[in-house]
């Protein structure tokens, strides 16, 4: 099973103890294949440093954890536009399509409204966790 985590899921996994951190642990244990792309990685780094003001060391540690959990970071040239109100969300969908992901896991209501795009199911962290129960 292949999944792409939206940036908000990765941030929640790093900042809080909860379902998202549990999912990140599952990815690190290779219970599924977590795929990402440079857009998500850069957005994550930017958010951790600017919004959450993590120190350089804290940010490096967080990125190392994400790197360990991620099975593959793919470069792709898929362009998706106009699907979401936020153009950044179109980039997240493009990553999931390029990865041939079964699931895009997100907490973003705009993405969740779409439900499915080109074979990628868009679901909440709780619904993704339920697949393992």
Secondary structure by P-SEA (a helix, b strand, c coil): cbbbbcaaaaaaacccccaaaaaaaaaaaccbbbbbcaaaaaaaaaaaaccccccaaaaaaaaaaaaaaccbbbbbccccccccccaaaaaaaaaaaaacccccccccaaaaaacccccbbbbcaaaaaaaac
